[in-house]
Amino acid sequence: MTKLSATDAGFIYAETGDCPMSIASLQMLELPPNMGVDEFIESLRHYIFARRHLVPYLTNRIEWTSGLFDHPNWVADPGFDINQHIYPVEVPAPGDRRAMEQTVARLHETPLDRSRPLWDMAVLTGLEHGRIAYYNRVHHACLDGMAAQASTHLLMDAAGQTLRNKLPLPGAGGRSRNWLHHGISLWQDLASQTVDNIANAPRRAVGFGQLWQTLASPEAGLAHAHGLSPHTPLNRRIDSRRVYATTELPIPALKQISRQLKCTVNDVFLAICGGALRSYLERHNALPEDTLHAGCPVSLRNPRDQTANNQVGMMRVALGSDIADPVARLLTIKAATARAKALTAAGAACLPANLTLPGMGIFLRGAQMMTGLTRMADRAPPPFNVLISNVPGPREPLTSNGARLLTHYPMSIPTHGLGVNITVQSYVDTLYVGITAAARVMPDADLLRDDIQAAYDALNNALSADVVEFASSPAIQNMDTNQEVKEIPPTIEPRVA
């Protein structure tokens, strides 16, 4: 038995019928030669079953504690049946991108069955050119984006790789326990948490000092960290209906832009999203005068840590949606991400890694339900307007059961007040973009997809030789946009996740 961390359990508590907490990938594949779909699916079940010991969430299910008095546990599912988790789904004719997106949007609307391990894989058939696709879904309580990529490597093969040289992820569940064991475990956790707080008090005191210095800085502090975001039509209560749209961006071209303006590829993508959201809201006569803000999950995970859980923080970044010029917007975002990383790192150093309090589950569960019932999201200004995630994916081509992996589109989670989630995953030399939206706030996600492509083209076109020369001039290079992140604790290396 393995207890869920506070972060992992939070995704369980937050789930409602309107807000399923599942993340997924849409992966198109080319069938192996001379293999039919039915034969492939049957052999795929054996292929995944042989790897069940490598990835804990494949065979672990949730076990609740009495009255949500403590966080739930992962326990081994004695009735695990691979046939319940891998199944075919026919995509309606003509089997094109739009039909595939609509099919997975319907699948994404339904919560996973908590009586079984929290994952499934729909094999989409009927696609153009005789291809298939995986709608590969797992509950967010099982892992974050970085752990999901580690799992992808374990459940697929690279050229020359075999099952024998793959290492298991730690964290497999054990036997179920009774209420007495749960009570003892809770008090053990509270005692351990107290000892941890005492032992780490000096480090956290330093973290609080760094956080205060950052907040007190006129360039990177309260002037940029306080306040709420403007309310938009994207920030309302949602229902269970979903829409989904996908597109791609070339990594080499994004890297070239980042080199020209001395920023990160993630800065470039955020600037593209800021421009796309500006165009989308302008079209709907709903663009606020103040800039939109993005909530960006940031990995706090050691790069070598492949534990199947969640280790993320959240940084708040101004998207420059109030700026028409794409280059000026990117330079503004370059400064905004530097400030946000400094605040996120300093804040993470102040907090315990895992918080356990009696009755915490009841409180968090009730808070999520009240948000939907009271329609608070329709009225309250949001902390940010949209969620944007960037997850580094496989750098080498992969295969699954002999089928060549062609795409790696992500799907994520809209919630009350945050009805649009834009996530990208890299695969080889392409960024695969997935827009997952609540139909109540964005029924036309395909238009935002087109706006992303248009914003990318606008930024490329703006970076002519004279613009690059202007952006590289001493006057621009000495602007506040070049504030560097300093005083980040050495044990924390923020990376957008």
RODO-2510 file (C-alpha; in nm, 4 decimals, decimal comma):
residues 497
     n   res          X          Y          Z
     1     m     0,0000     0,0000     0,0000
     2     t     0,1288     0,3464    -0,0936
     3     k    -0,0387     0,6642     0,0304
     4     l    -0,1037     0,9363    -0,2249
     5     s     0,0802     1,2619    -0,1651
     6     a    -0,1226     1,5749    -0,0967
     7     t    -0,0682     1,6915    -0,4554
     8     d    -0,1693     1,3574    -0,6068
     9     a    -0,4723     1,3246    -0,3814
    10     g    -0,5763     1,6792    -0,4681
    11     f    -0,6608     1,5670    -0,8220
    12     i    -0,8862     1,2963    -0,6795
    13     y    -1,0645     1,5416    -0,4492
    14     a    -1,1065     1,7975    -0,7287
    15     e    -1,2750     1,5589    -0,9728
    16     t    -1,6471     1,6010    -1,0404
    17     g    -1,8757     1,4959    -1,3238
    18     d    -1,8163     1,8308    -1,4918
    19     c    -1,4393     1,8255    -1,4282
    20     p    -1,2831     1,4850    -1,4984
    21     m    -0,9170     1,4950    -1,3926
    22     s    -0,7713     1,2878    -1,6769
    23     i    -0,4708     1,3748    -1,8917
    24     a    -0,4123     1,1993    -2,2215
    25     s    -0,2140     1,1728    -2,5415
    26     l    -0,3484     1,1315    -2,8935
    27     q    -0,0883     0,9277    -3,0762
    28     m    -0,1271     0,8324    -3,4411
    29     l     0,0547     0,5187    -3,5530
    30     e     0,1329     0,3324    -3,8719
    31     l     0,0393    -0,0350    -3,8456
    32     p     0,3146    -0,2945    -3,8912
    33     p     0,3225    -0,4522    -4,2374
    34     n     0,0796    -0,7381    -4,2956
    35     m    -0,1052    -0,6898    -3,9653
    36     g    -0,4769    -0,6196    -3,9399
    37     v    -0,6391    -0,4000    -3,6773
    38     d    -0,7996    -0,6830    -3,4767
    39     e    -0,4750    -0,8782    -3,4663
    40     f    -0,2848    -0,5663    -3,3621
    41     i    -0,5204    -0,4847    -3,0729
    42     e    -0,5060    -0,8392    -2,9385
    43     s    -0,1262    -0,8444    -2,9520
    44     l    -0,1168    -0,4919    -2,8001
    45     r    -0,2907    -0,6238    -2,4886
    46     h    -0,0138    -0,8816    -2,4463
    47     y     0,2504    -0,6165    -2,5220
    48     i     0,1244    -0,3802    -2,2478
    49     f     0,0516    -0,6636    -2,0031
    50     a     0,4157    -0,7746    -2,0258
    51     r     0,5166    -0,4250    -1,9067
    52     r     0,2684    -0,4011    -1,6198
    53     h     0,5464    -0,4292    -1,3591
    54     l     0,7267    -0,1257    -1,5032
    55     v     0,4552     0,1372    -1,4499
    56     p     0,2673     0,1254    -1,1160
    57     y    -0,0548     0,2922    -1,2290
    58     l    -0,1273     0,0063    -1,4715
    59     t    -0,2306    -0,2298    -1,1908
    60     n    -0,2917    -0,0044    -0,8874
    61     r    -0,6355     0,1199    -0,7879
    62     i    -0,7566     0,3741    -0,5342
    63     e    -0,8471     0,2665    -0,1811
    64     w    -1,0328     0,5290     0,0239
    65     t    -0,9876     0,5961     0,3934
    66     s    -1,2965     0,6160     0,6128
    67     g    -1,4720     0,9523     0,5778
    68     l    -1,1809     1,0990     0,3762
    69     f    -1,0060     1,1426     0,7120
    70     d    -0,6715     1,0815     0,5427
    71     h    -0,5422     1,0738     0,1846
    72     p    -0,6342     0,7584    -0,0107
    73     n    -0,3882     0,4820    -0,0975
    74     w    -0,2716     0,2968    -0,4031
    75     v    -0,3278    -0,0766    -0,3649
    76     a    -0,2714    -0,3599    -0,6100
    77     d    -0,5922    -0,4515    -0,7932
    78     p    -0,6417    -0,8285    -0,7541
    79     g    -0,9008    -0,8289    -1,0329
    80     f    -0,6906    -0,6427    -1,2901
    81     d    -0,8079    -0,7285    -1,6439
    82     i    -0,6166    -0,5795    -1,9363
    83     n    -0,9218    -0,6281    -2,1618
    84     q    -1,1116    -0,3647    -1,9603
    85     h    -0,8446    -0,1053    -2,0325
    86     i    -0,7555    -0,1542    -2,4014
    87     y    -1,0446    -0,1500    -2,6464
    88     p    -1,1254    -0,0373    -3,0050
    89     v    -1,3259     0,2745    -3,0939
    90     e    -1,4410     0,3404    -3,4499
    91     v    -1,3923     0,6980    -3,5767
    92     p    -1,6832     0,8064    -3,8003
    93     a    -1,6202     0,8585    -4,1709
    94     p    -1,4281     1,0203    -4,3272
    95     g    -1,1786     0,9448    -4,0468
    96     d    -0,9959     1,2755    -4,0902
    97     r    -0,8387     1,5006    -3,8252
    98     r    -1,1687     1,6699    -3,7379
    99     a    -1,3520     1,3383    -3,6932
   100     m    -1,0662     1,2068    -3,4776
   101     e    -1,0645     1,5221    -3,2611
   102     q    -1,4407     1,5030    -3,2084
   103     t    -1,4171     1,1357    -3,1134
   104     v    -1,1519     1,1856    -2,8463
   105     a    -1,3349     1,4943    -2,7142
   106     r    -1,6351     1,2684    -2,6387
   107     l    -1,4108     1,0091    -2,4737
   108     h    -1,2458     1,2808    -2,2624
   109     e    -1,5789     1,3873    -2,1113
   110     t    -1,6220     1,0746    -1,8988
   111     p    -1,4373     1,0184    -1,5681
   112     l    -1,2367     0,6997    -1,5291
   113     d    -1,3876     0,4134    -1,3281
   114     r    -1,2391     0,4425    -0,9775
   115     s    -1,3082     0,0769    -0,8994
   116     r    -1,0273    -0,0145    -1,1416
   117     p    -0,6778     0,1181    -1,2153
   118     l    -0,7173     0,4746    -1,3398
   119     w    -0,6164     0,4463    -1,7042
   120     d    -0,7399     0,3208    -2,0378
   121     m    -0,6323     0,3139    -2,4019
   122     a    -0,8856     0,3463    -2,6817
   123     v    -0,7430     0,2250    -3,0135
   124     l    -0,9028     0,4474    -3,2776
   125     t    -0,9800     0,2748    -3,6056
   126     g    -1,1332     0,3910    -3,9329
   127     l    -0,8729     0,6657    -3,9829
   128     e    -0,7462     0,7946    -4,3153
   129     h    -0,4637     0,6092    -4,4899
   130     g    -0,5300     0,2921    -4,2878
   131     r    -0,3679     0,4330    -3,9749
   132     i    -0,4716     0,3859    -3,6137
   133     a    -0,4380     0,6102    -3,3087
   134     y    -0,4200     0,5739    -2,9335
   135     y    -0,6321     0,7849    -2,7034
   136     n    -0,4086     0,7025    -2,4073
   137     r    -0,5686     0,8355    -2,0863
   138     v    -0,4587     0,8319    -1,7219
   139     h    -0,5843     1,0097    -1,4108
   140     h    -0,3727     1,3115    -1,3140
   141     a    -0,3454     1,1681    -0,9605
   142     c    -0,1147     0,9002    -1,1043
   143     l     0,1494     1,1292    -1,2530
   144     d     0,2454     1,4695    -1,3919
   145     g     0,3643     1,5545    -1,7408
   146     m     0,7288     1,4624    -1,6815
   147     a     0,6385     1,1280    -1,5227
   148     a     0,3990     1,0630    -1,8116
   149     q     0,6859     1,1024    -2,0580
   150     a     0,8947     0,8567    -1,8536
   151     s     0,6036     0,6126    -1,8687
   152     t     0,5792     0,6599    -2,2460
   153     h     0,9409     0,5485    -2,2794
   154     l     0,8720     0,2414    -2,0659
   155     l     0,5582     0,1433    -2,2553
   156     m     0,7088     0,1946    -2,6012
   157     d     1,0329     0,1031    -2,7746
   158     a     1,3083     0,3021    -2,9406
   159     a     1,5269     0,1611    -3,2156
   160     g     1,7512    -0,1116    -3,0738
   161     q     1,5772    -0,1098    -2,7366
   162     t     1,4230    -0,4165    -2,5758
   163     l     1,2128    -0,4795    -2,2682
   164     r     1,5094    -0,6332    -2,0830
   165     n     1,7028    -0,3067    -2,0514
   166     k     1,4114    -0,1036    -1,9154
   167     l     1,3988    -0,0147    -1,5469
   168     p     1,0795    -0,0139    -1,3375
   169     l     0,9359     0,2997    -1,1834
   170     p     0,9154     0,2860    -0,8016
   171     g     0,5898     0,3175    -0,6130
   172     a     0,3919    -0,0035    -0,6681
   173     g     0,0966    -0,0518    -0,4345
   174     g     0,0547    -0,3270    -0,1793
   175     r    -0,2275    -0,5002     0,0032
   176     s    -0,5366    -0,3249     0,1335
   177     r    -0,5405    -0,2287     0,5019
   178     n    -0,8168    -0,1648     0,7558
   179     w    -0,9203     0,1546     0,9334
   180     l    -0,6810     0,0942     1,2248
   181     h    -0,3811     0,0836     0,9921
   182     h    -0,5061     0,4027     0,8222
   183     g    -0,5301     0,5814     1,1571
   184     i    -0,1839     0,4705     1,2630
   185     s    -0,0471     0,5765     0,9226
   186     l    -0,2023     0,9224     0,9541
   187     w    -0,0432     0,9903     1,2939
   188     q     0,2886     0,8560     1,1656
   189     d     0,2670     1,1010     0,8764
   190     l     0,1846     1,3897     1,1077
   191     a     0,4812     1,3008     1,3305
   192     s     0,7094     1,2704     1,0280
   193     q     0,5823     1,6040     0,8969
   194     t     0,6574     1,7702     1,2317
   195     v     1,0121     1,6300     1,2346
   196     d     1,0574     1,7433     0,8745
   197     n     0,9387     2,0964     0,9594
   198     i     1,1896     2,1201     1,2449
   199     a     1,4777     1,9721     1,0450
   200     n     1,4147     2,1941     0,7445
   201     a     1,3318     2,5134     0,9347
   202     p     1,6687     2,6785     0,8505
   203     r     1,6332     2,5990     0,4792
   204     r     1,2769     2,7285     0,4728
   205     a     1,3793     3,0426     0,6590
   206     v     1,6319     3,1079     0,3826
   207     g     1,3549     3,0405     0,1305
   208     f     1,1255     3,2928     0,2981
   209     g     1,4075     3,5469     0,2888
   210     q     1,4614     3,4865    -0,0820
   211     l     1,0871     3,5111    -0,1446
   212     w     1,0668     3,8421     0,0433
   213     q     1,3670     3,9804    -0,1467
   214     t     1,2047     3,8814    -0,4746
   215     l     0,8701     4,0346    -0,3801
   216     a     1,0381     4,3520    -0,2556
   217     s     1,2320     4,3990    -0,5787
   218     p     1,0753     4,6762    -0,7887
   219     e     1,1662     4,4881    -1,1088
   220     a     1,0392     4,1445    -1,0130
   221     g     0,8225     4,1767    -0,7079
   222     l     0,4806     4,2781    -0,5865
   223     a     0,4162     4,5058    -0,8806
   224     h     0,4096     4,1985    -1,1029
   225     a     0,2919     3,9289    -0,8589
   226     h    -0,0158     4,0784    -0,6973
   227     g    -0,3664     4,1196    -0,8301
   228     l    -0,6056     3,9075    -1,0315
   229     s    -0,6516     3,8675    -1,4036
   230     p    -0,9241     4,0315    -1,6129
   231     h    -1,2449     3,8329    -1,6444
   232     t    -1,3105     3,6937    -1,9939
   233     p    -1,5666     3,4577    -2,1499
   234     l    -1,3069     3,1822    -2,1026
   235     n    -1,3292     3,2170    -1,7241
   236     r    -1,6686     3,0758    -1,6326
   237     r    -1,8314     2,7709    -1,4815
   238     i    -1,8150     2,4735    -1,7173
   239     d    -2,0036     2,1510    -1,7797
   240     s    -1,8797     1,8108    -1,8961
   241     r    -1,8854     1,8799    -2,2718
   242     r    -1,5426     1,9095    -2,4351
   243     v    -1,3960     2,0266    -2,7647
   244     y    -1,0473     1,9488    -2,8875
   245     a    -0,8206     2,0831    -3,1605
   246     t    -0,4628     2,0027    -3,2601
   247     t    -0,1813     2,1572    -3,4583
   248     e     0,1975     2,1386    -3,4907
   249     l     0,4903     2,3801    -3,4754
   250     p     0,8455     2,3102    -3,5994
   251     i     1,1013     2,3011    -3,3171
   252     p     1,4005     2,4086    -3,5344
   253     a     1,2184     2,7294    -3,6363
   254     l     1,1180     2,8028    -3,2753
   255     k     1,4781     2,7531    -3,1645
   256     q     1,5946     2,9950    -3,4319
   257     i     1,3566     3,2614    -3,2992
   258     s     1,4717     3,1961    -2,9412
   259     r     1,8365     3,2375    -3,0449
   260     q     1,7631     3,5634    -3,2269
   261     l     1,5936     3,7207    -2,9251
   262     k     1,7990     3,5407    -2,6563
   263     c     1,5012     3,3777    -2,4896
   264     t     1,3712     3,0232    -2,4402
   265     v     1,1585     2,8179    -2,6755
   266     n     0,8913     2,8243    -2,4066
   267     d     0,8964     3,2065    -2,4120
   268     v     0,8389     3,1882    -2,7876
   269     f     0,5455     2,9501    -2,7471
   270     l     0,3883     3,1665    -2,4758
   271     a     0,4184     3,4698    -2,7055
   272     i     0,2450     3,2733    -2,9825
   273     c    -0,0343     3,1788    -2,7412
   274     g    -0,0661     3,5411    -2,6256
   275     g    -0,1062     3,6560    -2,9855
   276     a    -0,3531     3,3768    -3,0642
   277     l    -0,5711     3,4529    -2,7619
   278     r    -0,5622     3,8228    -2,8510
   279     s    -0,6939     3,7440    -3,2013
   280     y    -0,9543     3,4983    -3,0732
   281     l    -1,0983     3,7371    -2,8130
   282     e    -1,0887     4,0317    -3,0558
   283     r    -1,2982     3,8284    -3,2988
   284     h    -1,5530     3,7751    -3,0213
   285     n    -1,5390     4,1425    -2,9078
   286     a    -1,4126     4,0267    -2,5684
   287     l    -1,0465     4,1335    -2,5522
   288     p    -0,9785     4,3083    -2,2181
   289     e    -0,7575     4,6152    -2,1966
   290     d    -0,5308     4,4480    -1,9411
   291     t    -0,3099     4,1568    -2,0350
   292     l    -0,4231     3,7983    -1,9928
   293     h    -0,2229     3,5755    -1,7608
   294     a    -0,1316     3,2098    -1,8038
   295     g    -0,0930     2,9558    -1,5280
   296     c     0,2062     2,7445    -1,6282
   297     p     0,2855     2,4213    -1,4408
   298     v     0,6551     2,4089    -1,3527
   299     s     0,8404     2,0867    -1,2788
   300     l     1,0132     2,0736    -0,9392
   301     r     1,1357     1,7233    -1,0170
   302     n     1,4993     1,6191    -1,0181
   303     p     1,5772     1,5345    -1,3831
   304     r     1,6770     1,1805    -1,2809
   305     d     1,3615     1,1243    -1,0754
   306     q     1,1148     0,9028    -1,2647
   307     t     0,8780     0,8427    -0,9723
   308     a     0,5183     0,8086    -1,0922
   309     n     0,3613     1,1011    -0,9074
   310     n     0,3150     1,4808    -0,9291
   311     q     0,6004     1,7195    -0,8453
   312     v     0,4924     2,0535    -0,9873
   313     g     0,4478     2,4156    -0,8953
   314     m     0,2558     2,6853    -1,0811
   315     m     0,3923     3,0102    -1,2188
   316     r     0,1792     3,3022    -1,3343
   317     v     0,2951     3,4710    -1,6553
   318     a     0,1626     3,7826    -1,8291
   319     l     0,0925     3,6901    -2,1939
   320     g     0,1192     4,0379    -2,3438
   321     s    -0,2246     4,0073    -2,5054
   322     d    -0,2549     4,3863    -2,4781
   323     i     0,0466     4,4275    -2,7114
   324     a    -0,0160     4,4143    -3,0867
   325     d     0,3470     4,3845    -3,1974
   326     p     0,4602     4,0182    -3,1793
   327     v     0,8272     4,0979    -3,1117
   328     a     0,7457     4,3446    -2,8323
   329     r     0,5090     4,0843    -2,6877
   330     l     0,7843     3,8215    -2,6852
   331     l     1,0314     4,0568    -2,5154
   332     t     0,7686     4,1334    -2,2503
   333     i     0,7081     3,7632    -2,1914
   334     k     1,0822     3,7037    -2,1658
   335     a     1,0858     3,9369    -1,8653
   336     a     0,7611     3,7960    -1,7233
   337     t     0,8856     3,4360    -1,7195
   338     a     1,2106     3,5385    -1,5492
   339     r     1,0118     3,7045    -1,2699
   340     a     0,7662     3,4141    -1,2473
   341     k     1,0431     3,1530    -1,2211
   342     a     1,2109     3,3469    -0,9414
   343     l     0,8850     3,3700    -0,7460
   344     t     0,7966     3,0036    -0,8043
   345     a     1,1387     2,8779    -0,6981
   346     a     1,1483     3,0959    -0,3869
   347     g     0,7945     2,9958    -0,2926
   348     a     0,8651     2,6252    -0,3390
   349     a     1,1600     2,6471    -0,0996
   350     c     0,9277     2,7714     0,1767
   351     l     0,6719     2,4936     0,1702
   352     p     0,6734     2,1295     0,2859
   353     a     0,6891     1,8802     0,0014
   354     n     0,3858     1,6900     0,1299
   355     l     0,1117     1,8255     0,3563
   356     t    -0,1102     1,5922     0,5593
   357     l    -0,3889     1,7195     0,7841
   358     p    -0,6834     1,5266     0,9314
   359     g    -0,9973     1,5885     0,7257
   360     m    -0,8074     1,7658     0,4468
   361     g    -0,9813     1,5507     0,1842
   362     i    -1,3284     1,6478     0,3027
   363     f    -1,2420     2,0185     0,2914
   364     l    -1,0869     2,0096    -0,0588
   365     r    -1,3651     1,7945    -0,1992
   366     g    -1,6300     2,0300    -0,0591
   367     a    -1,4512     2,3385    -0,1929
   368     q    -1,4486     2,1994    -0,5484
   369     m    -1,8168     2,1066    -0,5370
   370     m    -1,9142     2,4508    -0,4017
   371     t    -1,7259     2,6238    -0,6849
   372     g    -1,9553     2,4561    -0,9371
   373     l    -2,2781     2,4779    -0,7374
   374     t    -2,2494     2,8444    -0,6395
   375     r    -2,1430     2,9588    -0,9891
   376     m    -1,8544     3,1408    -0,8240
   377     a    -1,6438     3,0986    -1,1377
   378     d    -1,8937     3,3058    -1,3378
   379     r    -1,8361     3,6091    -1,1156
   380     a    -1,4990     3,5931    -0,9421
   381     p    -1,1908     3,7406    -1,1169
   382     p    -0,9536     3,4498    -1,1914
   383     p    -0,5897     3,4264    -1,0762
   384     f    -0,5081     3,3557    -1,4413
   385     n    -0,7092     3,3173    -1,7621
   386     v    -0,5733     3,0061    -1,9274
   387     l    -0,3541     2,7074    -1,8460
   388     i    -0,0514     2,6561    -2,0730
   389     s     0,1840     2,3589    -2,0320
   390     n     0,4985     2,2648    -2,2231
   391     v     0,6214     1,9093    -2,1648
   392     p     0,9509     1,7833    -2,3132
   393     g     0,8782     1,4551    -2,4886
   394     p     1,0765     1,1786    -2,6616
   395     r     1,3644     1,2991    -2,8768
   396     e     1,3957     0,9769    -3,0746
   397     p     1,1337     0,7961    -3,2873
   398     l     0,9338     0,5362    -3,0947
   399     t     0,7358     0,2257    -3,1800
   400     s     0,4522     0,0521    -2,9974
   401     n     0,3952    -0,3180    -3,0571
   402     g     0,5810    -0,2783    -3,3860
   403     a     0,3711     0,0224    -3,4989
   404     r     0,5607     0,3434    -3,5767
   405     l     0,4579     0,6441    -3,3625
   406     l     0,3755     0,9415    -3,5866
   407     t     0,2289     1,2063    -3,3528
   408     h     0,2197     1,2911    -2,9806
   409     y    -0,0671     1,5379    -2,9234
   410     p    -0,1535     1,6088    -2,5566
   411     m    -0,4970     1,6443    -2,3950
   412     s    -0,5467     1,8057    -2,0570
   413     i    -0,7986     1,9434    -1,8073
   414     p    -1,0304     2,2459    -1,8211
   415     t    -1,1851     2,3404    -1,4855
   416     h    -1,4372     2,5855    -1,3441
   417     g    -1,3036     2,9343    -1,4122
   418     l    -1,0321     2,8011    -1,6456
   419     g    -1,2195     2,6645    -1,9433
   420     v    -0,9250     2,6425    -2,1849
   421     n    -0,6063     2,4388    -2,1502
   422     i    -0,3290     2,4623    -2,4118
   423     t    -0,0639     2,1924    -2,3808
   424     v     0,2319     2,1066    -2,6024
   425     q     0,4473     1,7947    -2,6092
   426     s     0,7613     1,7657    -2,8147
   427     y     0,8358     1,4563    -3,0201
   428     v     1,1581     1,4365    -3,2231
   429     d     1,1629     1,7783    -3,4018
   430     t     0,7982     1,8867    -3,3673
   431     l     0,5889     2,0552    -3,0973
   432     y     0,2463     1,8901    -3,0921
   433     v    -0,0187     2,1324    -2,9666
   434     g    -0,3439     2,0202    -2,8040
   435     i    -0,6243     2,2634    -2,7141
   436     t    -0,8657     2,1057    -2,4660
   437     a    -1,1613     2,3326    -2,3938
   438     a    -1,4993     2,3249    -2,2282
   439     a    -1,7620     2,3574    -2,5000
   440     r    -1,9553     2,6046    -2,2826
   441     v    -1,6730     2,8622    -2,2990
   442     m    -1,5015     2,7786    -2,6300
   443     p    -1,7133     2,5767    -2,8743
   444     d    -1,4837     2,6796    -3,1625
   445     a    -1,1399     2,5612    -3,0476
   446     d    -1,0494     2,5067    -3,4124
   447     l    -1,0448     2,8865    -3,4525
   448     l    -0,7928     2,9212    -3,1712
   449     r    -0,5877     2,6501    -3,3426
   450     d    -0,5861     2,8626    -3,6599
   451     d    -0,4977     3,1703    -3,4517
   452     i    -0,1952     2,9868    -3,3073
   453     q    -0,0671     2,9171    -3,6570
   454     a    -0,1342     3,2790    -3,7592
   455     a     0,0493     3,4117    -3,4497
   456     y     0,3472     3,1884    -3,5288
   457     d     0,3538     3,3196    -3,8877
   458     a     0,3245     3,6799    -3,7673
   459     l     0,6191     3,6398    -3,5310
   460     n     0,8286     3,4787    -3,8039
   461     n     0,7433     3,7546    -4,0502
   462     a     0,8160     4,0282    -3,7949
   463     l     1,1655     3,8974    -3,7372
   464     s     1,3111     4,0486    -4,0515
   465     a     1,6727     4,1630    -4,0464
   466     d     1,5935     4,5192    -3,9366
   467     v     1,3679     4,4015    -3,6497
   468     v     1,6329     4,1593    -3,5271
   469     e     1,8920     4,4370    -3,5459
   470     f     1,6635     4,6643    -3,3433
   471     a     1,5935     4,3941    -3,0820
   472     s     1,9667     4,3257    -3,0508
   473     s     2,0623     4,6901    -3,0079
   474     p     2,2202     4,8037    -2,6774
   475     a     1,9106     5,0091    -2,5887
   476     i     1,6843     4,7049    -2,6105
   477     q     1,9372     4,4706    -2,4504
   478     n     1,9576     4,7006    -2,1467
   479     m     1,5805     4,7061    -2,0933
   480     d     1,4195     4,5363    -1,7908
   481     t     1,3332     4,2456    -2,0209
   482     n     1,6829     4,1142    -1,9549
   483     q     1,6367     4,0626    -1,5804
   484     e     1,7965     3,7305    -1,4936
   485     v     1,6693     3,4838    -1,2356
   486     k     1,8990     3,4954    -0,9330
   487     e     1,9076     3,3373    -0,5898
   488     i     1,7189     3,0248    -0,6958
   489     p     1,7805     2,7487    -0,4418
   490     p     2,0286     2,4995    -0,5931
   491     t     1,7981     2,2027    -0,5248
   492     i     1,5205     2,3514    -0,7408
   493     e     1,5568     2,3911    -1,1153
   494     p     1,2273     2,5252    -1,2484
   495     r     1,1330     2,3846    -1,5866
   496     v     0,8008     2,4314    -1,7561
   497     a     0,6162     2,1012    -1,7387
***
